[in-house]
Amino acid sequence: MNPNVDIHVETEIGQLKKLIIHSPDGGIGKIVPAKFKEWLYDDTVHLSEMRREYNQYVKLLLHFTDPEKAAYVMDYEKSTTGMQQPDCYKPDNKAYFNSKTVLDTQFLLSELLNSDSLRQRLISAVCGWEGSSSRTENKLMAMDRSEDLAKALITGIIKEGSEDTGEFIFAPLPNFIFTRDIAITVNDHLLLSNAASPARERESLLMKFIAQYALFKNQPEKLIEITEPSNYFLLSEQEQAMQKTSLEGGDVMMIAPNHLLIGCSERTTPAGINEAIHNIFADATTGIEKISVIKIPQHRAMMHIDTVFTQVRKDTWVLFGAFSEKIMQLDKRRQYSYIKRLHSDRHKETGFKIEILRFQKPLQESYVPFKNYEVSIQPHISGLESLLRDISIHDFGVDPDKVQIIYSGNNTFPYDEREQWTDACNLLALKDGVVVGYDRNERTIGTFKKMGFSVKNAAALNEELGRGLILPDEIENTLILLPSAELSRARGGSHCMSQPLLREKLP
């Protein structure tokens, strides 16, 4: 791809024009139960079925961003029935759809690896990171096709014959399908993630190469990197724990042209947020004046803020009800509880406690490193739901009476928690009011219908779009449902599976 062309995102809901994805690769099929915790999975997946589900997602993205390639993929599928995974979806195959708007990380890497100098640099970096032997490094250098090398660097397998055979050289990257987490577009800048877990550190490294040598090759000043302080190695273990710097893209939302949301969560640390605030405010060209920090509990079920809320439309959000201060207040009215008061200090407090902080610096104001940019938002923002309402009203000009919140599972126990777990709150907006979710979250789907949204099955819609029975521009106020029996096992939804690079400005 041409570097520095058409990269700009200023909202979560502008019409999607270009994004980075990663199709499920063979490494996901190598996960064993003994490695669940280390590799951040909760179950094994049926890889071939997962790919069939993901292919519906890819076709949908192509229909909305690259109709010619969508037609190519649909025609190819019809001409090659019976294939477990059609070649048109494989980045290392000559039949690959190769869109300029739906970009796969594996394909982007393979293009970089056509350069001998970058090939040497990337192989050395990955092998050094993984602690590999010179034998492994030499094996990788000897690979002829850049497509095969890119695949090996991602799957951790040097292929020998079929996909089921080969030599393991690294751990797989089963979370790489969640491209949202590795970087986030901030207006015309790119904020590179610093992964919280060793299982995802190679993802961060690969994305750094893609960003430096493809996306922003001639504009390195537009890359924002989050790192530990230079004296980190001198700190005591206790101080290092405090200064541990991680920030993942699922905790960052480019919510309005001058307003960024950052979550403080299981995966994004206070030190990571501190670095992000200072780096962004120090560079007025980012266009960011407001940063709202959302502190959520450190739970596996809600690892990032985009697992508990996403924006659907200027006036509409989907939210895990347990995180709504409005719902919390209703719960308190049932009966006063003395349980937490009577527990000893050794019992950790349970429940969902949310805190919102706001930092603000006008663009025309010079950055002062030692200045405290925190501003008071009380009493009008008292929690997460009031923050979302405030964004709709003040960032998007919505009438306060028109703001609506859709709660996962219709806010009914146990469906609220079950459907939040299977990503009912993790929706990708293709444009304002048109979002992609999972078909298994039935109570949430029912609430969308009650709110006046149409609901479409992705496979049926792809067929209608392919036959020209409907155009993407004609689709409005719609929840599009992906098949999700296997995709949901990976613990991420359509929002997680996308890294938008270009969205249209809202009218």
Summary of the structure (lengths in Angstrom):
residues: 507
radius of gyration: 22.5
end to end distance: 28.3
largest distance: 69.2
contacts: 1681
relative contact order: 0.15
helix: 42%
strand: 18%
